[in-house]
Amino acid sequence: MNRRTRLLPAAIAFATVTALLVSSCSSSGSEDDNDSADGTQSASPTATAPSTPGTAAPSTPGTPSDPGTTSAPGTPGGTTAPGTPPGTTPPGTTTPPAAGARWQPTPGLTWQWQLGGGPVDQSVDVPVYDIDGFENDASVVAALHAKGRKVICYINAGSWEDFRPDSAAFAKALQGSDTGWKGEKWFDIRKLDQLRPLMAARFDMCKSKGFDAIEPDTIEAYNQNSGFPLTPDDQIKYNRMLAQLAHERGLAIGLKNDLDQISALLPDFDFAVNEECSQFDECDRVAPFVKAGKAVFHVEYKLDTDQFCAKTKALGFSSMQKKLDLNAWRKPC
């Protein structure tokens, strides 16, 4: 249940969604007049943009979010993918880094998520950015690092997109039903042997550009009309493969939505990215990440901040309101 399948098939309602968002934010007199979650005003020209007891406090904006960033003991960063002989490294992957090498986002870190709206607005004063891996080069990541930011690489890991530069590498047999977004089709995630090197190449791109983590999108095809007879177990195997690929490269990785499999996948993922858990009364289901000391980066599209922030801040989430096209505008809790 993610934004791509839950909202855009209702694309006819997009104008209504946009109108609701504009209306909900206009009452303050400005889209950008809310202080950020850490008590500072966002410097963004187009936008202004909690810590749980027992977890690390949010990083101070403008400084690297390094406290508590190493892998916890027992984190299965080297989990062997299904079908891989023990003790071997599959082709197209790198040697796993030493334990404790990757970033571990802690609960309460404020963030910016920009996948649209032109060049990344680098002026938002938050310790974490999540941006498109293909559309941003290494210089953008380096510039954000110079400001003390950690940077997450957004990659579509569950469906084919005809506009990506590597789209020709994905065989027709891997492509299923439309996801509801133009030019996008679900992957047959059962074909691990074919998808693994393709995803490895994408993750290598993120690594080469200097990203700190991966946000893999559309990773719950098993409960969608994918065009394939996928099972929950197929999805767990695929998602664990993605986690292994990220960890082998020293990259953290987030579980995007996929609420039904959180209990199974929590040990494999370093943080969560969630859309609209408040709208659908599901936020308690994501809370195990915070209890495990892992960040939950959360957005709502239809609800205004006064409708969800009290609860999600109490849960320790890193929450904000965003517009559906995920441009620079943000209204943080």
Secondary structure, DSSP 8 states (H G I E B T S, - for coil): --HHHHTGGGGGGHHHHHHHHHHHHHTTSSTT-SB-TTS-B---SS-B----TTS-----TTS---TT-S--TT--TT---TT--TT---TT------TT-S----TT--EEEESSSSS--TT---SEEEEETTTS-HHHHHHHHHTT-EEEEEEE-SEEETTSTTGGGS-GGGEEEE-SSTTEEEE-TT-HHHHHHHHHHHHHHHHHTT-SEEEEE---GGGS--SS---HHHHHHHHHHHHHHHHHTT-EEEEES-GGGHHHHGGG-SEEEEESTTTTT-HHHHTHHHHTT--EEEEESSS-GGGTHHHHHHHT-EEEE--TT--S-BEE-
